[in-house]
Each structure stands twice: as structure tokens, then as C-alpha cells.
Amino acid sequence: MNDETTYHMTPDQFRRHGRAVVDWIARYMQQIEQYPVLSQVKPGEIRRRLPASPPVKGEPFEAMMRDLDEIILPGITHWQSPSFFGFFPANASGPSILGELLSAGLGIQGMLWATSPACTELETHVLDWLVDMLELPQHFKSTTAGGGVIQDTASSATLCALLTARERATDFTSNQRGVDRPLIAYASNQAHSSVEKSVKIAGLGRENLRLIEVDEQYAMRPDALEAAIKEDKAAGRIPCFVCATVGTTSSNAIDPLRRIGEICQRHGVWLHVDAAMSGTAALCPEFRFIHDGLQLADSYCFNPHKWMFTNFDCDCFWVADRAALINTLSVQPEYLKNPAGGSGGGEVFDYRDWHIPLGRRFRALKLWFVIRHYGIVGLQHHIREHVKLAQEFASWVQADERFELAVKPPLNLVCFRHRGGDEINQKIMDRVNRSGKLFLTHTRLDDMLTLRFCVGQTHTQRRHVEQAWACIQATL
Ligand SMILES: *Cc1c(COP(=O)(O)O)cnc(C)c1O
């Protein structure tokens, strides 16, 4: 040991190993169809192959890459496979992966404007671009009283919206003195579980979440919402938050935003719109009907990390009144005070006051790369293709009298089932997933086991959808 001792990877080693890693990823993209989509390992199988203790002495990079192939890869479910049709997509793309790598290489902390001005300004700029790209309300732009921020997930966006709604409903006193009156939140009974989680975290109490009935398309019934709000008001409780969903996880139902928004305005309730997966469809003018009435919303989010070719994590969240959000979340310890200080309404934003954590990654870089690589035209092309493939799949289901559609698919998610009941649908799902040729998941609609087929993986083409349908039919 002397002063010169170092264990670090040198820039030259980094260059060499880095090239190997990029080659590995490119090969993975080319060979991904060879792997079973759903990992076939049993619980504990991966851990059993790992050494009990960490290495005392450093190991060569090649050893790590070998174990990546031999130990890790068998335990991967290939979300990037073109035959992945389960849950929702978590798609990625070359420009996004490279943007992520550069973000790691820069290794910055974007908590304040002053800690890396480009991180904040690029984020603000790209989110303003997206307002135009999706034709969102102009009052979400940073040049108005509103603005956008990148959150890790839609769950966090919903929590931030709920916290802000709670404060607005109590003259910004709940975060000083705690909640002393019942504050009520509303969402449809098809809303994502993150709404319930947010209600628990925000201290409203699970009992104060009202799950509103839906219509036969599984969309929230505005009359039932208004009745619930009126009942709570009459009982002296404070309705503070409605979460409407554009594209529910279960069946892609689209809540009627305009009618819900009018009710929220009438009763002074915050309206948050969760469009986690389906928001991306609004890149195409013909799908913008999903956002009809969005101008009545106080906040909105969608996930480029689901369907917009941007690897996890990246949720875009906008508010119409950024002051309310900042007032809710801002704290000013001495060690973070700085002359540029964005949160007092100064010239710049300090994004730490727009979300839960202090530290923040440079996520805008990958999003910027994706938008620039594809261009609006390229993004629209691939979204249209996905919707077209899903609609084609739906037409094949309809043409086979053994099957039925549970709902008419609005976009890229097809909910369907064999007419023979739960047992046979379970068997179909188990068989196709065990085959490794494709992966799909299920939901329950009207208490019937229903198969979900979601088209949204970056490289899914017609032949993958055809093969999937053939594979499903072959199980019978
Ligand atoms: C996927 C999904 C979520 C959760 O997304 P995260 O970003 O993982 O929190 C929330 N709402 C809807 C409608 C979704 O589809």
C-alpha cells in the first residue's frame, strides 16, 4: 500500500469494457426472440447460484459478464421481447438506453437549478414540447402559472397531486398541523392501486377513499361521483381529490373527463388525470379523443416509460398551478439556500420542490434523445402500428366463435376470453406462458377471468401477433 494505490477502473479499461457492454446489449436485442419470454426459474434458483459471501478481492470484468449470461439471464422475464403482451409495456429503445448511459456518465444531482442548470432547463423545455406534442392544455406549460416535471412513476405523481389537493382544500394548513377533518378522495373502482396507496400515505385514511361505480365500459359514472360528493358534503366531510383514469390498467377504460371535470369545478375538488399508459396515444391526433375535457384538470400524468420507447423510469407530470404544488412540498433548510433559488417564484425552478425526494436523476436526457431520434412522425408511426395490430388481434378473436371480447378495445389493449369459463381461460394462459413463445396476463371483469393482450413493445410486428394468436388457439 502506498499513496498511489488505486482500485478504480481506469478510463482505458472503461472504454474496453464499455464497448463490450454495448455489444452485449446489441446482441441481446438481436437474439431476444430465442429466449422464453417468461422466466422459467423456480423461487430461490438464482440465489442458490450466487456465492454466499461477497468477494474480498476485486474480480475481472469478464467474470461479471459471464455470470450475467449464466446466472442472471435465465432469471429474466424479457419485457423487451416483441412477444411480451403482459401487464403493460415497459418499452425501451436505442436512443433512450444511450441517453440513460450518458446520464449515468455525467452523474449529476439535479435537485436545484444551481446544482446543474442544464438538467432543470432541458426538463422544463422537453415537458413544454410534450404539451404541444400531445396537445395538452396550454396552461400546463412553464410559461404560464403551470408547468411539468419528471417523476419516477405515476404512483409518485398521484401522491404529489393528492398531497397538493389536500393542502388546497385546507388553506395549506394540513402540512403544518396535520389533518383534523375527514378529507375525501374519489376514483373509480377500476382505478390503479396507486390511488389507494397514495390515500394511505397522505394520511387521509383508507376509509376516506370512495371507489365510484363504473358503467358497462368500466368507465367512471359521473352521476355516481356527484352523488358521493354531495353525500360527503352534507355530512360535513371535505371532498378534496378526484383521480380520473385515461386507460385503466385492467381494461383500458377511459373515464369521461369533461363531465367529471365539470363536477369537480362545481364542488371545488382537485381533478388529477392518470393516463399512465394510454396518454402516449395522444401523439396521434386521431386518438386525442381520450383527453376530451382535460382542460378542466388540475394535474395530469403519463409514463413515457410505458409506451413511448423511454426506458424506466420516466413519468411526466403537469400541474395547472405550480405554486400550489411548491407550497405543499417546499422546505428550506439552510444548506440548500442559494442565490438562484427557484421556489420563491424566481427565474428558475428548483425541481426538488416538485416531487418527494430531494435528489434527482437527469431523466430528461433520455427523453430528449428519444424525441429527437424518432421525431413526432416516427413516434406517431409506431403508436399507430401498435393500435392497428391490437385491433387486428381483436378482429381475429371476434371471428372465432369459441372466444369473445370483454369490451371493445379502444386502443392497444385487448381484453378477451374463451366462452368456456374461468378454468379453460386459466389453462390457456398457463399453457402459452409456459411455452415461452409469448407472455400475457389476466384480469377479472364482471367476475370472469379475462385475458389481457397488450401490444406496445418496441419491436412487436404483425408476425409476433399472428404467432401469439396461433399459439393461443393451439392450446385448445
Ligand atoms: C401502470 C399504471 C400505473 C402505475 O404506474 P407506475 O409508474 O409504475 O407507478 C398507474 N396508473 C395506471 C393507469 C397504470 O396503467
The ligand as an ORCA input file, in Angstrom:
! r2SCAN-3c Opt
* xyz 0 1
  C     -49.108      1.297    -14.809
  C     -50.098      2.227    -14.226
  C     -49.841      2.916    -13.039
  C     -48.599      2.685    -12.219
  O     -47.501      3.179    -12.872
  P     -46.127      3.413    -12.115
  O     -45.451      4.414    -12.996
  O     -45.434      2.105    -12.072
  O     -46.414      3.934    -10.762
  C     -50.778      3.812    -12.598
  N     -51.914      4.030    -13.276
  C     -52.194      3.400    -14.423
  C     -53.480      3.708    -15.138
  C     -51.296      2.482    -14.943
  O     -51.570      1.857    -16.108
*
